[in-house]
Amino acid sequence: MVIDLLREGVQLMLVGMGVVFSLLGLMVLSVKGMSRFAALFPETELTVSAPSSMQGSEGTDAPVIAAITASIHAHRTGVGRTE
């Protein structure tokens, strides 16, 4: 009786491990296939430029820059965080 339960347990374990292994293998194959498919369509290069108000000393809005800097500093130091 105990031997039968152990045999069923081992059988169930092997079936479960086989299912997991086969699904993981299928996932690896599908990811490799998708990467090969995506390689057929190369990305175009995007260029990012700063907004015109931030490029030169003319037209920069000092209070806005100061507010952004202060908010980043407050976030990094944890000001106003409630725990």
C-alpha positions, -999 to 999 in steps of 0.1 A, spaced: 0 0 0 27 25 9 48 13 -21 18 20 -44 14 55 -30 51 62 -35 50 48 -70 21 70 -79 38 100 -63 70 94 -83 49 89 -115 30 122 -109 63 140 -102 79 127 -134 48 136 -155 47 171 -139 85 177 -145 81 164 -181 53 189 -188 72 218 -173 103 209 -192 85 206 -225 67 239 -220 99 257 -211 115 242 -242 86 254 -263 90 288 -248 127 289 -257 120 279 -292 93 305 -296 115 333 -283 143 323 -306 118 323 -335 104 357 -326 140 371 -324 148 358 -358 115 372 -372 122 406 -355 157 407 -371 141 408 -405 127 443 -397 156 464 -385 148 494 -363 153 529 -376 175 552 -355 157 578 -335 174 611 -327 164 628 -295 171 665 -290 166 687 -261 136 711 -263 145 745 -278 140 762 -244 168 741 -229 194 743 -257 209 776 -251 212 803 -224 186 824 -243 151 815 -234 158 792 -205 132 795 -178 153 796 -146 123 792 -121 111 760 -140 146 745 -139 150 753 -102 116 737 -95 125 706 -114 159 704 -97 143 708 -62 117 682 -69 143 656 -80 164 664 -49 133 660 -27 124 627 -43 159 613 -39 163 623 -3 128 611 6 113 644 17 76 640 24 77 602 24 53 587 50 61 552 62 
